[in-house]
């Protein structure tokens, strides 16, 4: 009975150690992939510049999401939309 208990304890300890090891490896790979993969570029509809999607200013207009390089471009874009409607 003592041998069986020690065997179960050892098995659980090894399982937990392997789990932690593989979890760390998986996390490191995900971080590495984020650093090596290029970020998607989006075009600003106002000034036509390309900017990374992660740093762009997002604005939903009429159900569509637009990406802008700055809040000034958002304001100019919305003013142009209003003037076209009038």
Buried (B, 14 or more C-beta within 10 A) or exposed (E): EEEEEEEEEEEEEEEEEEEEEEEEEEEEEEEEEEEEEEEEEBBBBBBEEEBEEEEBBEBEEEEEEBBBBBEEBBEBBBEEEEEEEE
